[in-house]
Amino acid sequence: MSYRAPVEDMLATMRHVAGLDRLIADGLAPELDGDMAQAVLDEAAKFAGDMLAPLNRVGDKHGSVLKDGVVTTPPGWKDAYTAWAGAGWNALPAPPEHGGQGLPALLQSACIEMWNSAAFAFALGPLLTVGAIEALHAHGSEHLKETYLPKLVSGEWMGTMNLTEPQAGSDLNALRAKAEPVGDGTYKITGQKIYITYGEHDLTENIVHLVLARLPDAPAGTRGISLFLVPKYLVNGDGSLGAHNDLRCSGIEHKLGIHASPTCSMAYGDKGGAIGWLIGEENRGLACMFTMMNNARLNVALQGVAIAERAYQQALYFARERRQGTALDAPKGAPMSPILVHPDVRRMLMEMRAKTQGARAIAYQVAEALDRSHRAGDAAARKAAAERAAILTPVAKAYATDIGVEVASTGIQIHGGMGYVEETGAAQHLRDARIATIYEGTNGIQAIDLVLRKLPLSGGQAVADLIGEMRGVVAQVKAANTPGFGHSAVRLAAAVDALERATRWMLATMGSDQGAVLAGATPYLKLFALAQGGTGLARKALATRTEAQGTDDLATARFFAEILVTEAPALELAVTEGAGAIADAAAVFAA
């Protein structure tokens, strides 16, 4: 089956969980109202379902091919990208002064989810362009912005992010690429980069690489990294394309999944140095790149949601069609029943649904917080929103991509043996999903970022405010006295209590035993996600009880609270009492 964007649930999550209505009421999205949001998502859904979704399987089977230094994307890829960019989708969140529409990140997030559900490998290239636009707009010189932003915003050119090197993965201290100043404001870039998504392709006439490199006199470590704009083709004064820069794709990776996305090894400076321009200040490149990376981390979270949604839709369709066994209440001699009637299949489908919608709730809340951090008129409000986004970003990235893998795997289980063979397409979702837990900072790194950098924001008040919001939702569920919630209030209250205790332990232990804090980082992040996702779904169910989808929302929120959230007390124990077991395990790995 193909893909149909869940526009109704996306809008409900945007409005009732993330706060789209408040954003509009506060005057922070004057270009948007509820009707326009619906119209944009409806059009995006049509494009995703009609144009992109049919290419997903084609891309997986065909892949991208490198020959004589040229990468050719799968059949239909270029036409689809040209149509996508021509329809203005690339410009949705971009600054209006450079041709963008300036629409909120919250609206863009729902569209990003659609593109990735429809064709994960296709959507990867445009995602990096969005990040390149944001980094260049925030840190680039006026000359660079005038030269490159209009083409990037229109989608005529695409952008990339060049961080990783063979010896420098997550640890950028080991980065060796060099940048030599020429004396005319340009730099000669030399070095090797690996795992560069869409580093070479045939979708656009130019590719704008953002490359991390070191100046000759740069300090050691990450304090000595600068960021450079290095185009595939140099740009003439009149805006036309000039000579090919001194860079090339030296190979593409043969990967577990996302076959159609060319993951390139890039060589800079075979002939003396690729010409590049500094973005931001010398030796401050990592700060500039983090603008792009933070954007990318939200987008990768949305990829996790997207692949989970696609896998869920396919599994639900299969469960309605596949017949095995008979229902418990079927009369003797009845024909085989759809497997959807079997309790364990329903359990698996509800788990897929609840995890997907819980992750969507968290990711959309990040997007709304980012909008407020940029748009709020009051400095204190911008700061509070920025800290909220900072805390929730690693939670969203790690949880959503973890459940992307889990949901895709469960989808295979529902298909049975047919899921393990490639012809149904269920296996592709699992293969594609696996990368999202790794790139843009592995999920272990997200957990470390959360506990060491984000929990201490404003002396712990920022995370306390978030926990306070969760408690408010629990109180509303209790007060609602709605039978359909079942034991949700009790289970959610227990999860929020566990999170609060674990948070206090983290903040109190941080200064005295960082090893114990790091040992508990990953279970802490999951605990946070369960509490945040569970209260998010409860908030949506409270708001939609009288609407057509209210019954479904209530059932999903109850399942999340009564089945998934029950893990919270155990996760608290793993956070606060698990460090000793991990420390003792060191002996197991001794040489």
Salt bridges, closest charged atoms under 4 A:
ASP9 OD2 - ARG360 NH1 2.63
ASP9 OD1 - LYS540 NZ 2.42
ASP21 OD2 - ARG15 NH2 3.07
ASP26 OD2 - ARG372 NH2 2.83
GLU31 OE2 - ARG375 NH1 3.23
GLU43 OE2 - LYS46 NZ 3.41
ASP60 OD2 - ARG57 NH1 3.26
ASP60 OD1 - HIS259 ND1 3.12
ASP60 OD2 - ARG431 NH2 2.82
GLU97 OE2 - HIS137 NE2 3.04
GLU113 OE2 - ARG360 NH2 2.62
GLU142 OE2 - LYS145 NZ 3.14
GLU156 OE1 - LYS151 NZ 3.11
GLU165 OE2 - LYS193 NZ 2.93
GLU200 OE2 - LYS232 NZ 2.95
ASP270 OD2 - ARG248 NE 2.28
GLU309 OE1 - ARG360 NH2 2.99
ASP344 OD1 - ARG347 NE 2.72
GLU351 OE1 - ARG347 NH1 3.45
GLU351 OE2 - LYS355 NZ 3.01
GLU368 OE2 - ARG372 NE 2.49
GLU387 OE2 - LYS383 NZ 3.04
GLU406 OE1 - LYS355 NZ 2.86
GLU422 OE1 - ARG57 NH1 3.95
GLU422 OE1 - ARG431 NH2 3.05
ASP449 OD1 - ARG453 NH1 3.39
ASP449 OD2 - LYS454 NZ 2.75
GLU469 OE2 - ARG388 NH1 2.76
ASP497 OD1 - ARG471 NH2 2.70
GLU500 OE1 - ARG471 NH2 2.69
GLU500 OE1 - ARG504 NH1 3.97
GLU547 OE2 - HIS16 NE2 3.91
ASP553 OD1 - LYS540 NZ 3.79
GLU562 OE2 - ARG558 NE 3.20
GLU567 OE1 - LYS526 NZ 3.19
GLU572 OE2 - ARG501 NE 2.81
